[in-house]
Amino acid sequence: MIIIWLFFLLSCSQESTNPVNTNETVLVSFEYKQEFSIDQLEQISKTFGIKLDFKYSIDSYKIIYFTKDASGLKIRASGLVLIPKNLDFIPSVISYQHSSYSKKTDGTASNLGLAAIESLFPASFGYIVFAADYIGFGESSDRFHPYHHYKSTINSTLDMLRAGYEFLNQKKIQFDKKLFLMGYSQGGYSSLALNKAINESYSSEFKITATAAGAGAYNLNDAAHFYFNQNFVDYPCFIPYLLLGLEAGENKALDLSKIFNSPYDSRIRSLFDGNYDLQQINSNLSYSIKILLKQSFLESFNSGGEAELQNLLNENSVDDWSPANPIILYHSTGDEIVPYSISEKTYHKFKQKGSNNVVLELLKNNSISHEAAFLSWGISSMNYFQKFI
């Protein structure tokens, strides 16, 4: 009986830390980057004007892996793996999807750009973190980033998961089988996209424990209508970025002169060459929608025209499916970039589909902007994930 009992305990222990067996081998290589001590993490947070309590120092690795673009062509991509140090427990894994960047160096988490800074907090909380660069950054920076393109997003993030688990297995790093998805803004969209793909097509390969998505444009058509019907917007850059991203993902050629007024129609492509950040791009556009966009295009779009574009927006939205795992949708009512009504609508759609494990958490303070709500979302996400540990 003692032998049987010991065998049972050993089997249970191994089950919780067994390597995840993915369907494909995609890892090409990995490279140690650096350690982030708690003192360094605190200094980084001070640089951004925030104060956080960091629990663990972190080792960081760049990994290179194979994925496919939206047309099915095999390409090399990259991402960042963060390993918390000196733990007295076996950590779970977070797949972290970063927010919007246009400058190549900023959006490359694997080279410790700004996209990497986002993912340090959950890693220091005691989670192993996988953070894909996305197609268009890092190893695939010769390509235009297919911004908010569903198929491109899930290809790069799914294969980042596969490569991340391969890396852990090769390094013989123990991990718990719980898998969390997490992202804010574009990362919120990307996290729901990945969640949708896994639920619908890859549930035999990955089991998601819970997802925390913040302030994402889950319905691209709603987001477009919001922008096109404002007098002034704070981030006009998101309009051409979305259009160029869908163009890149679908391998189409949009005629920008039919959408944007001069001189913006002729300068947009050069602004998105990867050398300018979003604020720099904003300063070279108009904050007035009527000055930036052609009136004929606005009237056509708002009256149900521009069918090809509207179809693209609908096809790449991620709000119309039935989640099988718990999800928290977080949004500030003061968000000036992505209206909180998009999260509300997504929540109600999920509920109508029969998903009873979705939570909507609104930060009901109209003075807290999209950017300012990021920190609150991160803390809320960590608290939410702790319920499943």
N, C-alpha and C positions, 0 to 999 in steps of 0.2 A: 504493500500500500504506500509506503514511503517513497519507493522508486517511482510509482505511478504518479504520485502527487508532485514530486520534483520534476518529472517529465512534463506534467501539465503546466507548472509554473514557468518552466523554461520555454515551452511552446508559446504561452501567452506573452512572455517578455519579448521573444523574437518577433512575434506578430506585430507588436507596436513599433518596432524599429527596423523591420525588414526593408531592404532596398526596394523602391518602387520599380517594377519591371515595365518599362515603356515599350511601345510597339516598334520604335525605330532607334537606331544608333546615329546620333547627329553630332556629337561632340568632336571638334577638330583638335583643339588645344586649350591650355589654360596657363595663366601667368600670374604670379603673385604680384600685387601692387604695393600695398603698404598696410601697416597697422594704424588704426585710429584709437588712440588712448582716450580715456574719459576726459582728461584735461584738454586734449585736442578737440573733442566733440563739444565741450563746453565753450571753447574759444570760437568754434565755428558758429555756434548758436548766438553768441554775443555779437559776432560780425553782422548777423542778420537781425539784430535787435530783439532777440527773444531769449527767454530763460527756460531751459528744460532740465529735467532730472534724468541723467543717463546712468544706466545700471551696469553695463558691461562694455569693455573695449572690444574692438572688431578687427578681424583680418579681412582684407579685400582681395578679390581675384578677378581678373578679366578672363572671360571665356570666349572662344570663337566656335561657332557651330554652323551647320548647314540648315538652311530653310528654303522656302520657295517663295517667289514673288507671286502676285495674283494670277499671272498667266501660266504658272506651273514650272517656271525656270528655276533650277537649283542655284542658289547663291549662298555666299558666306555672310553671316550676321554675327553680332557680338552682344555681350551683356556683362553685367556685374553680379558677382556672388559675394555676399557678406556673411561671415561666420562669427557669431559672438563668442567671446573667449571666457574661460574659467567658469563654466556653468556647472551647477550641481544637479542638473536635470537634462533630459534629452529634448532638444528644441524641435518645435514644429517649423514648417516652411511657409513663408509668405511669398507669393508672386506679386511683386510690386510693379505697377504700371505708372510711368512718370507722366507729368503734365506737359503742357505745350511749350515747345522751344522751336525756334527757327534757325538760330545760329548753330552750326554743326558742333562746335566745341562745347556749347552749353548743353546740348541734348544727348551727349555721349556719356552715359553713366559709366561705361567700362573704362574710360580714361579719366574718371573722377571729375567730370564736369558738373554743372549745377544739378543735372538730373540725378547724380549720385547723392548729393546732399539730402535730397528728399527721403531717400531710403535708409539713411543712417539711423534715424530715430527708432523705427520698428526693429532694426537689427540690434540696437543697444538695449532694447526692451527684452531681448532674449530669443529672437526668432532668426533662423536662417533666412536670408532674403535673396531671391532671384529678381534681377531688374534688367529686362531687355532694353537694348538701345532703341529698338524699332528699326525697320527698314528705312534707310536714308541717313542713318547716323552710324558712327563707329566704322566697323568693317565694311558696311555697305554705303558709306557716305558719298560715293560717286553717283548715287541715285537720288532723285527727289523723294522726300518723305511723303508717302501716301497718307496724308493727314485725314483721320477719321474714315479711312477706307476699311470696311469690315474684314474682307478676306485677307488683306495685307496685315492687318492688326493681329488676327488670330494665328496666321502662319508664324509670325515672328515670336509671339508670346507662347504658343504651344510648343514650338521647338526650343524655346528658351527653357521651358519646364523640363523637357526631355534631356537637354544638355546639362541643366543644373543637377538633375538627379544622377546622371552619368558621372558628373564631376564628384559628387558626394560619395558615390560608390567607389570610384577610383581612389579617392583620398581616404577611404574607410572612415568617413565622418558619420557618426550616428545621428539619426533624425527620427522624429516621430512622424507617423503617417498622416497626421492632420495637415491639410493644405488650405491656406487662406489666400484670398485674392483681395487686392487693395490698390486704390488709385483715386486721384483727385483731378477734376477738370477733364482734360483729355484722358488722364489716367482712369477717371471714373467711367468714361465711355469705354475705354479699352478693357477695363475689368469686367464690365457687363458683357462686352463682346466675347471675351474669353470664357466667361461663365456660361453664356448661351451656347457657344460651340461645344464645350465639354458636356453640358447637359444633353444636348441634342445628338452629338456624334461621337464623343470620346469618353463616355461615362464608364466604359469597361477599362479604360486606361488610367483615368484620374477620378478621384473622389474629393469633391470640394467640401470642406467643413463649413465655411462661411465666407461671405464677401462684404467688404465695406467700400462703397462707391460714393464719392462726394462730388456734387456740383457738375455733373457731366451733361453734355448735350446729347442725351440718349435718343431723342427724336430730332433728326437733323432738319426736317421740314419745319417743325415748330421753331427751331432756333433761327432758321433763315427768315421765316415770317416775322419773328421778333425783331431781327436786325433791320430788315427791309422796311419796317413800318415805324422806325424811330426817326426823329428829326436829327439827333446827334447821337453818336456812340463813342464810348471810351476806348474801344479797341477795334478800329476799322480793319486792322490787319487780318482779323479772323475771317472776314468775308473772302478775300482772294486766297487765303491759305486753304480754306475748305474747298474752294473750287479747283485750285491747282492740285490739291491732294487727291480729290476724286478723279481728276484728269489723269494723274500719274497712275493711280490704282487701276483704272479702267483702260489705260493706254489710249486715251482719246485726245483730241486737240480742240480745245475750246477757243472760240473767237472772242477774245476779251474786249474787242472794240464794240461788240454788240451789248456788252454788259456794263463796262466802265466808261466814264467820260474821259476825254483827253485833259491833261497829259497822263493820267493814271494808267490808262490802258496800255501805254507803251513802256511804262517804267516798272510795272508790277513784277514781271519775270526776273528782272535784274535785282530787285529788292529781296527776292526769295532765293538768292544764289548760295545761301548758307553762311554768308559773312556778316549778316545783320541780325540783331535780336529783335524781338517783337516791338519794343518801344521805339527803336530806330526806324522800323518799317512804318509804325504809326505816324511818326513825324514827317514822313514823306507821302502820306495820304491825306485825304480830307476827313475830318470828323463829322462832316455833314453828309448824310446819306444822299441827298438830292444833288450835291456837288460831286460826290464820288461815283454814284451809279446813274446810268441813263434812265430818264423818266419812262421811256418806251419799254425798257426791260422791267422796271418796277410795276408798271401798269399791267403788263402781260403776265408777270409772275403772280401778282395778287388777284388776277381774274381767272386763274386756273390754267394759264398758258405755260410756256417753257416746259413742255411735257417731259422732254429728255432729262432736264435738270431735276425736275420734281421727282421723277422715277428714281434717279440716282440717289437723291436724298432719302427717299423712302426705303430703297433697297439696302442702304447702309446704316439705317437706324437700328437700335438694339433694345427697343422698349416693348416689343410685341411677341412675347414668348412666356413660357411657364417655368419659373425657377423651381428646381428640386431641392435646393439647399437654402439655408437662412441667408438673408441679405439685409443690410442696412443701407438706406439711401439718406444721405446727409446733405443739407443745403441751407444756406443763409437767405432769409427773406430780403436782405439788403444787397443781394448779388446783382451787380450791374452788368455782368458779362454773360452769364447764363441764367435766365429767369428761373426762379425756384418752382414755377408752375410746371416746368418740364419734369422735375422729380416727382411732383404731386401726381401728374398724369401717369407717369411710369408706375408709380406705386399702385394707383387704382387699376391700371391695366393688369398688373401682376395679380392683384386680388381677384379681379374678374376672371382670370384664367384659373383660379382655384389655389393660388399660392398663399397659404396662411402663415408662412414663416418669414414674411417681408416686413421690415420696420421702416417707417418714414420719420426721420428726426430733423425738424426744422429749427434752425437757430433764429428765433423770432426777435431779431434786432436789426432794424432797417439801416442802422449806421455801420453795420459790419459788412464790408465789401467781399467780393469773390476772393481776393488775395488774402485779406485779413482772416477769413473764415478757415483757411487752410490748416492753421495750427489747431483750432478747436476740433476740426474734423479728425486730425491725426490722433489726438488724445481720446476722442470719442471712439474711434476705431479700435484702439488698443484696449479700451475698457470693454468694448463689445466682444472682441476676440477672447478675452479672459473667461467669458462665460462658457466657452467650449473647451478650455484646457483641462 
